[in-house]
Amino acid sequence: MDKNEYLKAVDTLNLWAKAYYTNDAPIASDAEYDELYAKTLKFEDENPELKVPYSPTCRVGGEILSEFQKSSHLERMWSMEDIFSDEELDAWILRGDKTGLEFFVEPKFDGASLNLLYENGKLVKAATRGDGSIGEDVTHNARVISSIPLQISYKELIEIRGEVVISKEDFELINLKREKNGEPPLANPRNAAAGSLRQLDNGVVKQRKLKFYPWGVGRNSLDYEKHSQIMDFVRSLGFLQDEFCLICKTSDELKNAYKELTKKRDDKPILMDGMVVRVNDLSKAKSLGYTVKFPKFMVAYKFPAIEKTARLIDVALQVGRTGVVTPVGILDGVWIEGAFVRNVTLHNFDEINRLGLMKNDLVTVIRSGDVIPKITSVFKERRNGEEKEIVRPKFCPECGTELLDEDVFIKCQNLSCKARVVSSIIYFASKKCMNIDGLGEAIVELLFKRGIIKDIADIYRLDELSFMGLEGFKTKKISNLLKAIDDSKTPNLERFITSLGIEHIGEVAAKKIAVTYGQKWTCLSLEELLSLDGFGEAMALSYLEFIRVNLDKIKELLGFITPKIAQMELKQNAFSGKTVVITGSLSRPRDEFKAELESFGAKVTNSVSAKTDFVLYGDEAGSKLEKAMSLGISLINENEYESLK
């Protein structure tokens, strides 16, 4: 890096930092920022005379938004130095002679830092980190976060610092709700937490189920010798504590703790981006002091990045067993958590439109554990004019048939399309369907390519001669496969229906059809399907259309297969053919009553209407009971229910 490159890097980092800290709208990934920051810091260390005063290495965070009142911290809120390897950890321990000291270790939650000021035991102010000295007053929002006590037993003035976070589960629920309301999804839990604190309406904050985890104190009059003692005291006041808080005394213990926490990373309900290591002895920490930017007594040992920047170079199209055409993003390749990622799921073309994605875009890619990598955001600000539109396809990439465009889904309707047929056969033979052991993806593709099987029914026409001349097929392998095929000829009806791969009809729906209608399963009406619990119009119409189009193929299969029909034996009583709603607390789980009623031939629904025949109610029954009374519906308690059975 030369001087001009350094100045350009400083400008770039400041731009990225403003987007991250001030606007909560990152235009670079954490890993990309960290890499450029490290290069800039290295240049400044080697060329101190060239360091400019506006370098991001001299700052803690961003500027203050004008919508909120500014609030000064009584003591500065520092950022932490980041390290990324065991070697860097050892180097940090050697600096300042920390060898032999005790270290306090805890997770580094990925959220928004908050400073709480208590006076005379009452919460009087809450402020964001801001630039480290001055933040934004968000007291009105902090008051509705349930894990922040409004009053504590300690009466002296104290600043309690911590991280405001949102659980992964609650984050997903927020985005589902936003999607239903036609709002754009939030990028990640960290942005959701930071954005929530900046809401002017604290009703929104209350709905988002934010949590506050303390990690330190600012101004205080406490008389403790160790940081761990301070944190024990703070948590005794009613604050949350993560189970992973421990004391380490050696470098090896710290490394083992890091490995242990890394393993727990995906299982934690809260997003973490590393492990905090700090000198536990407060007097030693004070003597170590600070750099311009960081405390010398603490460090953040960051996890390997699960978000990385890559370039989308192309979009491939895949055809599934139902004919749905799915776009798959092709990247220039990026390492994430030890895996080289080239392909990412794009879900559908609505997702492409939502992201505003184009070929040659720089994108953020996320991968967590075994989850399929996906694109979470697009750096539109960094486009250079070489981007190309991703065109919605009109013809099947496999067979050339004109596609049916149903807004969200684009489908190939050609039942003989190679991609559809192969996927359908693989699904049919899979473990959860017909469970034909040995008939996996590779063998299906080989047999299809050789013209030995052309559809599902051809599976049952296979014999020893079918495998003649095929490499790897010896007598025992052929015998085992043919036996597995033969064993699959008497499945339960619900398994057979599932194996057909009808869109929207999974194992649960197939079982409801099988046990309710048995032999009638190919001759059902829309009304009969809609009477099944959990069946909506889309499911019912999908089922009916599949049967209509594929009835001849189904009959052909039934020439080889004899499904076992275990139709429900209905006990006739007062509930047979009736619609029942269950509400309130009962002596047994509600699911038990539901299953029992269905065994009598009753339909159990969740809402009361004029079509409801009975309402079975227990203690603390609410609005459903009131509505039933207003409609004159028969009300029965548990004792009355037992007598009517």
C-alpha positions in Angstrom: 0.0 0.0 0.0 1.4 3.4 -1.0 0.2 6.9 0.2 -2.5 7.3 -2.4 -3.9 3.8 -1.7 -3.8 4.6 2.0 -5.8 7.8 1.6 -8.3 6.0 -0.6 -8.6 3.2 2.0 -9.3 5.8 4.7 -12.0 7.4 2.7 -13.5 4.0 1.9 -13.5 2.9 5.6 -15.1 6.2 6.7 -17.8 5.7 4.1 -18.4 2.1 5.2 -18.3 3.1 8.9 -20.9 5.8 8.4 -23.2 3.4 6.7 -22.7 0.8 9.5 -22.7 2.9 12.6 -24.9 5.9 11.7 -27.4 4.6 9.1 -27.6 1.0 10.2 -27.4 0.1 6.5 -24.0 -1.6 5.8 -22.5 -1.4 2.3 -19.6 -3.8 3.1 -19.4 -7.1 5.0 -17.7 -7.3 8.4 -14.9 -9.4 7.0 -14.3 -7.0 4.1 -14.2 -4.0 6.5 -11.8 -5.9 8.9 -9.5 -6.8 6.1 -9.1 -3.2 4.8 -8.9 -1.9 8.3 -6.0 -4.2 9.2 -4.1 -3.1 6.0 -4.7 0.5 6.9 -3.6 0.1 10.5 -0.4 -1.8 9.3 0.4 1.1 6.9 0.0 3.7 9.8 2.2 1.6 12.1 4.9 1.5 9.5 4.4 5.2 8.4 3.3 7.1 11.5 4.2 10.5 9.8 1.7 9.9 7.1 -1.3 9.1 9.4 -4.2 11.5 8.9 -6.3 12.7 11.8 -9.6 11.6 10.2 -8.5 7.9 9.9 -11.1 5.5 11.2 -8.4 4.0 13.5 -8.8 7.2 15.6 -12.6 6.8 16.0 -14.9 4.5 18.0 -18.1 4.7 16.0 -20.3 6.9 13.8 -22.0 10.3 14.1 -25.2 11.0 15.9 -28.6 11.1 14.1 -30.5 14.3 14.5 -33.8 12.8 15.4 -32.8 12.0 19.0 -31.4 14.1 21.8 -27.7 13.8 22.4 -26.5 12.3 25.6 -23.0 12.3 27.1 -21.6 9.2 28.8 -20.1 9.8 32.2 -17.2 7.6 31.2 -16.3 6.8 27.7 -17.6 3.6 25.9 -14.6 2.1 24.2 -14.5 -0.2 21.3 -12.4 -3.4 21.4 -9.4 -4.5 19.5 -10.2 -7.5 17.3 -8.0 -10.6 16.9 -8.6 -13.5 14.6 -6.2 -16.3 15.5 -4.4 -18.2 18.3 -1.2 -16.5 17.2 -2.7 -13.0 17.6 -4.1 -14.1 21.0 -0.6 -15.1 22.2 0.8 -11.8 20.9 -1.8 -9.8 22.8 -1.0 -11.7 26.0 2.7 -10.9 25.6 2.0 -7.2 25.1 1.9 -5.5 28.5 3.1 -8.7 30.1 -0.3 -10.3 30.7 1.3 -13.8 31.2 0.1 -15.5 34.4 -2.9 -13.2 34.8 -6.5 -14.3 35.2 -8.9 -13.6 32.3 -12.7 -13.2 32.3 -14.3 -14.7 29.2 -17.8 -14.3 27.8 -19.6 -14.4 24.4 -19.5 -11.3 22.2 -23.1 -10.9 21.3 -23.7 -9.2 17.9 -26.2 -6.4 18.7 -26.3 -2.7 19.7 -24.3 -1.4 22.7 -26.3 0.5 25.3 -25.3 2.5 28.4 -27.8 2.6 31.3 -27.5 5.2 34.0 -29.1 4.5 37.4 -29.4 7.1 40.2 -30.9 6.3 43.6 -31.9 2.9 42.2 -33.9 4.2 39.3 -33.2 4.1 35.6 -32.8 7.7 34.6 -31.2 7.5 31.2 -30.3 5.0 28.4 -28.0 6.0 25.6 -26.5 4.3 22.5 -22.7 4.1 22.2 -22.6 6.8 19.5 -19.0 8.1 19.1 -18.0 6.7 22.4 -18.4 9.9 24.3 -21.8 11.1 23.2 -24.7 8.8 22.2 -28.4 9.2 21.6 -30.9 9.3 24.4 -33.2 6.2 23.9 -34.5 6.0 27.4 -38.1 5.8 26.2 -37.2 2.6 24.3 -35.1 1.0 27.1 -38.0 1.3 29.4 -40.0 -1.2 27.4 -37.2 -3.8 27.2 -38.3 -6.4 29.8 -34.8 -7.5 30.7 -33.8 -3.9 31.7 -34.8 -3.3 35.3 -36.5 0.1 35.8 -35.4 0.0 39.5 -32.5 -1.8 41.2 -31.6 -2.2 44.9 -28.2 -0.4 44.5 -28.8 3.3 45.3 -25.4 4.8 44.3 -24.9 6.3 40.8 -23.8 3.6 38.3 -23.5 3.2 34.5 -24.3 -0.4 33.4 -23.2 -1.2 29.8 -24.3 -4.1 27.7 -25.6 -5.4 24.4 -29.2 -5.1 23.1 -30.0 -8.2 21.0 -32.8 -10.0 19.4 -33.0 -13.8 19.2 -32.7 -15.6 15.9 -36.2 -17.0 16.3 -37.8 -13.6 17.1 -36.0 -12.1 14.2 -37.5 -14.6 11.8 -41.0 -13.9 13.2 -40.5 -10.2 12.7 -39.6 -10.7 9.1 -42.5 -13.0 8.5 -44.8 -10.3 9.9 -43.1 -7.6 7.8 -43.5 -9.8 4.7 -47.3 -10.2 5.4 -47.5 -6.4 5.7 -45.7 -5.8 2.5 -42.7 -4.4 4.2 -39.0 -5.1 3.3 -37.3 -7.7 5.6 -34.6 -6.6 8.1 -31.1 -7.7 7.0 -30.0 -9.4 10.2 -30.6 -9.5 14.0 -27.9 -7.0 14.7 -29.5 -4.4 12.4 -32.9 -5.2 13.8 -31.6 -4.5 17.4 -29.9 -1.3 16.4 -32.8 -0.1 14.3 -35.3 -0.9 17.1 -33.4 1.3 19.5 -33.8 4.2 17.1 -37.5 3.9 16.8 -39.4 7.0 17.8 -42.4 4.8 18.7 -41.5 2.6 21.6 -44.6 0.5 20.9 -42.6 -1.0 18.0 -39.7 -1.7 20.3 -41.9 -3.5 22.8 -43.2 -5.8 20.1 -39.7 -6.8 19.0 -38.8 -8.7 22.2 -35.4 -7.2 22.6 -33.1 -8.4 25.3 -30.3 -6.7 27.2 -27.1 -8.6 28.3 -24.7 -6.6 30.5 -21.0 -6.8 29.9 -19.5 -4.0 31.9 -19.9 -0.8 33.9 -18.9 2.8 33.4 -19.0 5.4 36.3 -19.5 3.6 39.6 -18.6 3.5 43.3 -18.2 -0.2 43.6 -15.4 -1.7 45.7 -14.4 -4.9 44.0 -11.0 -6.3 42.9 -12.1 -8.3 39.9 -14.3 -7.7 36.9 -16.0 -11.1 37.4 -17.1 -9.9 40.9 -18.6 -6.7 39.4 -20.5 -8.7 36.8 -21.8 -11.1 39.5 -23.1 -8.1 41.4 -24.7 -6.5 38.3 -26.5 -9.7 37.4 -27.7 -10.0 41.0 -29.6 -6.8 40.5 -31.9 -8.6 38.0 -30.0 -8.5 34.7 -29.6 -11.5 32.4 -26.5 -13.7 32.3 -25.4 -16.1 29.6 -24.3 -19.5 30.8 -20.9 -19.2 29.1 -19.1 -17.0 31.5 -15.8 -18.4 32.9 -12.4 -17.6 34.2 -9.3 -18.7 32.3 -5.7 -18.6 33.6 -3.6 -19.7 30.6 -3.4 -19.2 26.9 -4.4 -22.8 26.3 -7.5 -22.4 28.5 -8.5 -19.4 26.5 -8.0 -21.3 23.2 -10.0 -24.2 24.5 -12.8 -21.8 25.6 -12.8 -20.3 22.2 -13.1 -23.7 20.5 -15.9 -24.7 22.8 -17.9 -21.4 22.2 -17.3 -21.8 18.4 -19.0 -25.2 18.6 -22.0 -23.7 20.4 -22.2 -20.8 17.9 -25.1 -22.1 15.8 -27.0 -23.6 18.8 -27.1 -20.3 20.7 -30.4 -18.5 20.4 -28.6 -15.1 20.1 -26.2 -14.2 17.3 -22.6 -14.1 18.4 -19.6 -12.9 16.5 -16.8 -13.8 18.9 -15.5 -14.2 22.5 -14.5 -11.3 24.8 -11.3 -11.8 26.8 -10.4 -9.3 29.5 -8.0 -9.0 32.3 -10.0 -9.9 35.4 -7.8 -8.0 38.0 -9.2 -4.4 38.0 -6.0 -2.8 39.3 -3.9 -4.5 36.6 -6.4 -3.5 34.0 -6.2 0.1 35.1 -2.4 0.0 34.9 -2.5 -1.4 31.4 -4.6 1.6 30.3 -5.8 2.5 26.8 -4.6 3.2 23.3 -6.3 6.1 21.4 -9.0 3.7 20.4 -8.9 0.5 22.5 -8.5 -0.7 26.1 -5.3 -2.6 26.4 -6.8 -5.0 29.0 -9.5 -6.5 26.7 -9.8 -8.0 23.3 -12.5 -9.5 21.0 -11.4 -12.9 19.6 -13.7 -12.9 16.5 -15.2 -16.0 15.0 -14.5 -16.9 11.3 -16.8 -14.7 9.3 -20.1 -16.3 8.2 -20.9 -13.3 6.0 -18.5 -12.6 3.1 -18.5 -10.5 0.0 -18.6 -12.2 -3.4 -19.5 -11.4 -7.0 -22.5 -12.9 -8.6 -21.3 -13.9 -12.1 -24.3 -15.8 -13.4 -27.7 -17.4 -12.6 -28.4 -21.0 -13.5 -31.9 -22.5 -13.7 -32.9 -25.8 -12.0 -36.1 -27.7 -12.8 -37.6 -29.7 -9.9 -40.0 -32.7 -9.8 -43.1 -30.4 -9.8 -41.8 -28.5 -12.7 -40.9 -25.4 -10.6 -37.9 -23.5 -12.1 -35.6 -22.3 -9.4 -32.8 -19.8 -10.0 -29.4 -20.6 -8.5 -26.7 -17.9 -8.1 -23.2 -18.7 -9.4 -20.5 -16.8 -7.5 -16.9 -16.2 -8.3 -16.2 -18.3 -5.2 -15.6 -17.4 -1.6 -14.4 -19.3 1.5 -16.9 -19.2 4.4 -16.3 -21.2 7.6 -14.0 -23.7 5.8 -16.3 -24.2 2.8 -15.7 -22.9 -0.7 -19.0 -21.5 -1.8 -19.8 -21.2 -5.5 -23.6 -21.7 -5.6 -26.2 -19.9 -3.5 -30.0 -20.3 -3.4 -32.0 -17.5 -4.9 -35.4 -19.1 -4.0 -37.4 -17.6 -6.8 -37.5 -14.6 -9.1 -39.5 -12.6 -6.6 -36.5 -12.8 -4.3 -34.3 -11.6 -7.1 -36.6 -8.6 -7.6 -36.8 -7.9 -3.8 -33.0 -7.8 -3.6 -32.7 -5.8 -6.8 -30.1 -8.3 -7.9 -28.1 -8.1 -11.1 -25.4 -10.2 -12.7 -21.9 -8.9 -11.7 -23.2 -7.4 -8.5 -21.1 -7.5 -5.3 -23.2 -9.3 -2.7 -23.1 -10.4 0.9 -23.2 -14.2 1.2 -24.2 -15.9 4.5 -23.6 -19.5 5.5 -24.3 -20.9 8.9 -23.5 -24.5 9.7 -25.1 -26.8 7.1 -27.6 -24.2 5.9 -27.5 -23.7 2.2 -25.6 -20.4 1.5 -27.8 -17.5 0.4 -27.4 -13.8 -0.6 -28.6 -11.4 2.1 -27.9 -8.0 0.5 -26.6 -6.3 -2.6 -24.0 -3.5 -2.6 -25.8 -1.3 -5.2 -23.7 1.7 -4.2 -20.6 -0.1 -5.6 -21.9 -0.9 -9.1 -19.6 0.1 -11.9 -21.9 -0.2 -15.0 -20.9 -3.8 -15.9 -24.0 -5.2 -14.2 -26.6 -7.0 -16.4 -30.3 -7.7 -15.8 -31.4 -11.2 -14.7 -34.0 -12.0 -17.3 -37.1 -14.0 -16.2 -37.2 -17.2 -18.3 -39.9 -18.0 -20.8 -38.8 -21.4 -21.9 -37.7 -24.5 -19.9 -33.9 -24.7 -19.8 -34.1 -28.6 -20.0 -36.8 -29.3 -22.7 -37.5 -25.9 -24.3 -41.3 -26.0 -23.4 -42.9 -22.6 -22.8 -43.1 -22.0 -19.1 -46.2 -21.2 -17.1 -45.6 -18.0 -15.1 -47.6 -17.9 -11.8 -46.0 -14.8 -10.4 -43.9 -16.3 -7.5 -43.4 -19.7 -9.3 -42.5 -20.4 -12.9 -43.3 -24.0 -14.0 -42.5 -26.4 -16.8 -45.8 -28.2 -17.6 -44.2 -30.9 -19.8 -44.6 -34.1 -17.8 -42.0 -35.8 -20.0 -39.3 -33.1 -19.3 -36.1 -35.0 -18.4 -35.4 -32.9 -15.3 -38.9 -33.4 -13.9 -38.9 -37.1 -14.6 -35.5 -37.8 -13.0 -36.4 -35.7 -9.9 -39.8 -37.4 -9.6 -38.2 -40.9 -9.8 -35.6 -40.0 -7.2 -38.3 -38.5 -4.8 -40.6 -41.5 -5.4 -37.8 -44.0 -4.4 -36.6 -41.9 -1.4 -36.7 -43.2 2.2 -39.6 -41.1 3.3 -41.6 -42.2 0.3 -41.4 -45.7 -1.2 -38.1 -46.4 0.6 -36.5 -48.4 -2.3 -33.1 -49.0 -0.8 -30.3 -48.8 -3.4 -32.2 -46.7 -6.0 -30.4 -43.4 -5.3 -29.8 -40.3 -7.4 -26.7 -41.6 -9.3 -28.4 -44.9 -10.3 -31.6 -43.2 -11.4 -29.7 -40.8 -13.6 -27.7 -43.6 -15.1 -30.8 -45.8 -15.8 -32.6 -42.8 -17.3 -29.6 -41.7 -19.4 -29.3 -45.3 -20.8 -33.1 -45.3 -21.6 -33.7 -48.2 -19.2 -36.3 -46.2 -17.3 -38.4 -43.4 -18.7 -40.9 -42.8 -15.9 -41.8 -44.1 -12.4 -43.7 -47.1 -13.6 -40.5 -48.4 -15.4 -39.0 -49.1 -11.9 -41.3 -52.0 -11.6 -40.4 -53.4 -15.1 -36.7 -53.8 -14.1 -35.2 -57.3 -14.1 -31.7 -58.8 -14.1 -31.3 -58.2 -17.9 -32.0 -54.4 -17.4 -28.6 -54.1 -15.7 -26.6 -56.2 -18.1 -23.4 -54.4 -19.2 -23.7 -51.6 -16.6 -20.4 -51.0 -14.7 -20.6 -51.7 -11.0 -23.7 -53.9 -11.1 -22.8 -57.3 -9.8 -25.2 -60.2 -9.1 -25.7 -59.4 -5.4 -26.2 -55.7 -5.9 -28.8 -56.3 -8.6 -30.6 -58.9 -6.4 -30.7 -56.5 -3.5 -32.1 -53.7 -5.6 -34.8 -55.9 -7.2 -35.8 -57.2 -3.8 -36.1 -53.6 -2.5 -38.3 -52.8 -5.4 -40.5 -55.8 -4.8 -40.8 -55.0 -1.1 -42.1 -51.5 -2.0 -45.2 -52.9 -3.8 -47.4 -53.0 -0.7 -46.9 -49.6 1.0 -49.4 -47.8 3.2 -51.7 -45.6 1.1 -50.4 -42.4 2.7 -46.8 -43.3 1.8 -47.9 -43.9 -1.8 -49.8 -40.6 -2.0 -46.7 -38.8 -0.6 -44.4 -40.4 -3.1 -46.4 -39.0 -6.1 -44.9 -35.6 -5.3 -48.1 -33.6 -5.4 -47.4 -29.9 -4.8 -48.5 -28.8 -1.3 -49.3 -32.4 -0.3 -46.7 -33.7 2.2 -46.8 -36.6 4.6 -49.3 -35.1 7.0 -51.8 -34.1 4.3 -51.4 -37.5 2.5 -52.2 -39.3 5.8 -55.4 -37.2 6.3 -56.6 -38.1 2.8 -55.7 -41.8 3.2 -57.3 -42.4 6.6 -60.4 -40.3 5.9 -61.3 -41.4 2.4 -59.4 -44.6 1.8 -60.3 -46.1 -1.6 -62.0 -42.9 -2.7 -58.7 -41.0 -2.8 -58.7 -40.5 -6.5 -62.3 -39.5 -6.8 -62.6 -36.7 -4.3 -64.4 -33.4 -4.7 -63.2 -29.9 -3.7 -65.7 -29.8 -0.8 -64.5 -33.2 0.6 -60.9 -32.0 0.6 -61.7 -28.6 2.1 -63.5 -30.4 5.0 -60.1 -31.8 6.1 -58.5 -30.0 8.9 -55.6 -27.8 7.6 -56.6 -28.0 4.0 -56.9 -24.7 2.1 -58.0 -24.0 -1.4 -54.5 -24.0 -2.8 -53.8 -27.5 -1.4 -57.1 -28.9 -2.5 -56.9 -27.5 -6.1 -53.3 -28.7 -6.4 -54.4 -32.2 -5.4 -57.4 -32.3 -7.8 -55.4 -31.0 -10.7 -52.6 -33.5 -10.2 -55.1 -36.4 -10.1 -56.9 -35.1 -13.2 -53.7 -34.8 -15.3 -52.0 -37.9 -14.0 -54.9 -40.4 -13.4 -53.7 -42.7 -16.2 -50.2 -42.8 -14.8 -51.5 -43.5 -11.3 -53.6 -46.4 -12.7 -50.6 -47.8 -14.4 -48.6 -47.7 -11.1 -51.5 -49.4 -9.3 -51.1 -52.2 -11.8 -47.8 -53.0 -9.9 -48.6 -51.6 -6.5 -51.3 -52.5 -4.0 -51.4 -49.8 -1.2 -52.6 -50.9 2.2 -55.6 -48.9 3.3 -56.0 -48.4 7.0 -59.1 -46.3 7.0 -60.3 -44.9 10.3 -62.9 -46.9 12.1 -65.4 -44.4 13.3 -67.3 -44.8 16.6 -70.7 -43.3 16.1 -71.9 -40.9 18.8 -73.2 -37.4 19.3 -70.1 -35.9 17.8 -70.1 -37.9 14.5 -70.2 -35.5 11.6 -70.3 -32.4 13.8 -68.0 -29.4 14.0 -66.4 -28.8 17.4 -64.2 -26.0 18.8 -62.1 -26.5 21.9 -61.2 -23.6 24.2 -59.8 -23.1 27.7 -57.8 -25.3 30.0 -58.8 -28.9 30.2 -57.5 -31.9 32.2 -55.8 -33.5 29.2 -53.7 -31.9 26.4 -55.9 -30.4 23.7 -54.4 -32.6 21.0 -55.8 -35.7 22.8 -59.3 -34.3 22.7 -58.8 -33.4 19.1 -57.6 -36.8 18.1 -60.5 -38.5 20.0 -63.1 -36.2 18.4 -61.7 -37.0 15.0 -61.9 -40.7 15.7 -65.7 -40.1 16.3 -65.9 -38.5 12.8 -66.0 -34.9 14.1 -64.3 -32.0 12.5 -62.3 -29.9 15.0 -61.7 -26.2 14.0 -59.9 -23.3 15.6 -62.6 -20.6 15.2 -66.3 -20.3 16.2 -68.8 -19.6 13.4 -72.4 -20.3 12.6 -71.3 -23.7 11.3 -70.0 -24.8 14.7 -72.1 -27.5 16.5 -70.4 -27.7 19.9 -67.9 -25.7 21.9 -66.0 -27.8 24.4 -64.8 -25.4 27.1 -62.5 -25.5 30.1 -61.2 -23.0 32.7 -60.2 -19.6 31.6 -62.2 -19.9 28.3 -62.2 -16.5 26.6 -63.6 -14.8 23.5 -64.5 -18.1 21.7 -66.9 -19.0 24.5 -68.4 -15.5 24.5 -68.9 -15.7 20.7 -70.5 -19.2 21.0 -73.0 -17.9 23.6 -73.9 -15.0 21.4 -74.6 -17.4 18.5 -76.6 -19.9 20.6 -74.1 -22.8 20.0 -74.2 -25.8 22.3 -71.7 -25.4 25.1 -70.3 -28.5 26.9 -67.9 -28.8 29.7 -65.5 -31.8 30.2 -68.0 -33.8 32.3 -70.8 -33.3 29.7 -68.3 -34.3 27.0 -67.5 -37.6 28.7 -71.2 -38.4 29.0 -71.8 -37.8 25.3 -69.0 -40.0 24.1 
